[in-house]
Amino acid sequence: MIIEGKTGPWEIVIGLEVHAQVVSNAKLFSGASTAFGAEPNAQVSFVDAAFPGMLPVINRACVEQAVKTGLGLSATINEVSVFDRKNYFYPDLPAGYQISQYKQPIVGEGHLDIDLASGETKRVGIERLHLEQDAGKSIHDQHPQKTYIDLNRAGVALMEIVSKPEMRSPEEAGAYMRKMRALVRYLGTCDGNMEEGSLRCDANVSVRRPGEGLGTRCELKNINSIRFVMQAIEYEARRQVEVLEDGGTIRQETRLFDSAKGVTRPMRSKEHAHDYRYFPDPDLLPLVLDRKWIEEVRASLPELPDAKKARFVSDYKLTPYDAGVLVAEKENAEFFEVVARGRKDPKLAANWVIVELFGALNRLGRDIASSPVSARQLAGLLDLIENDTISGRIAKDVFGFMVETGRDAAAIVEERGLRQVTDTGAIEAAIDKVIADSAAKVAEYRGGKQALFGWFVGQVMKSTGGKANPAAVNELLRKKLAG
C-alpha cells in the first residue's frame, strides 16, 4: 500500500508479533489449571505467585504444541533452546521477571503463505517462535481508587510468533492474522479466541520512501481483533507520514490503539533488549529435543489449510477462491466434506455451503457449530435436487423451512407437497394454457423476439407453483412455440 502524502508517496512496513495462548490443561511451569472464566485467583499455584523457593518445571505438552506450530510454519526446530529471565516490574508479574526465550528460541525461521484479495499468494517470513509465560491481569474498573490483580493467567504458556517486516498494507496484515489463526486452530495448538485474549497481536509499523531503508518503528500493543489490527496500522501509518511531512521525527515508542476513537496514543518509550537484562534462567536447564521425537510430532500433524485447499481444488474441482473460503475454518471444511462426499457435482455442495448456509448463519449470528441445519441434513436436501425430486428454486424454499424448524428436507417436501412435477402431460397442459392465454406474445416471439422465451418459462413455472421440472419445461416449450 502506498500512502500519497503532501510531499510524495510513502510505503508502509509492517511486522507482526502474535501471542498465541497454548492449548494445554496446565500452565507452562506449574500444574495450575488454564481453564478460562474461573473466579479471580482461583487457579494460582505457589510457582505462579512467585513464592520464595518455588521452582519451575517445564510442561512437556506445551513444548510439543510449540514444536507442532513451528512445523506447521515450515520452520526450523532448534534441538537446543534456552529459557531466559526477562526482567521488568508490573503489579501483575509477581516474580519481577517473565520466563521467556531470547537468543536461543525453540523455533527458528519459517514462513506463512497468505491469500490476498487479488487472488495472489504472498509468502511472509517467520523470524522465530519462542515459548514464554503470560503475566497476570490488572483490573482497573472494579474500584474508584484501587487496582485489583487476578493471577489466573499468570504462568499460562504463550507462543510468541514474530514475523519479518515483509507486509506492506493493513490488508496483508489482516490476511496474515486470519491465516495464522486458521493454522493454530487446525493444529490444535491455540483456540484462536481473540475475544478471550488467547490470540493477541503487537504490530510494528514504520513508513519510508519507496526503495529507501527502514524507518523508525512504533509498536502497537495487545490488539485483540483482526479488524482492529488493520485499523490501528492504517491510522498509525498515516500519523507517521503527517509527522514526517511536517518536519518532525518518529520516536521509537510503544503505543496503544483506542478502538472507540480509532486512534493510537503513546504508552511508553520502546524498550531495548538490554533494558530487560536478559539472562539464562538458573532454575531451568537448556531444553534439549530428540530429533526422532521431532519427526514423530511431524508425522502426527493433521492436514493443514494450504494442503486442504489444494486437495479441494484437485479432488472436488473447486475454484481456488471457493476452496479458500471453505478451508479458512477447520469446522467449515469438515462440514463441506460431509455434504460433498460421493456427490456427482461437488461444486453444487460448495455453492450451497458458501452461499445459502453461510448466508443463513450470518443472518442468525451463529457459527457452523451451532448451525440449525446439520451437514447430513444439507446433504439430504442436495440429494433431492440431484434426483429431480425438487428443483433448485424449490430447494431454497425448503432450506428456509429447514433453518426455521431444524427438520429434514424430505419430511418438509412431503408435508408441503413440494415434489417436482415431472409428468410431461401435466407440464404440456400448463404450457398449452399459457400459450392460449398469451396470443400476442406468442406472435411477437414467432416474429423474432426470442428474448420473450424467458417470460414464457416464468409463466409456466408460476402456473405450476414452481414445481415443474425446469429442463422439461424448456424442452417442451421450445417445441410448442416453434409450432
Secondary structure by P-SEA (a helix, b strand, c coil): cccccccbbbbbbbbbbbbbbccccccccccccccccccccccccccccccccbbbbbcaaaaaaaaaaaaaacbbbbcbbbbbbbcccccccccccccccccccccccbbbbbbccccbbbbbbbcbbbbbbbbbbbbccccccbbbbbccccccbbbbbbbccccccaaaaaaaaaaaaaaaaaacccccccccccccbbbbbbbbcccccccbbbbbcccccaaaaaaaaaaaaaaaaaaaaacccccbbbbbbcccccccccccccccccccccccccccccbbbbaaaaaaaaaaccccaaaaaaaaaacccccaaaaaaaaccaaaaaaaaaaacccccaaaaaaaaaccaaaaaaaaccccccccccaaaaaaaaaaaaaccccaaaaaaaaaaaaaccccaaaaaaaacccccccaaaaaaaaaaaaaacaaaaaaaaaccccaaaaaaaaaaaaacccccaaaaaaaaaaaaac
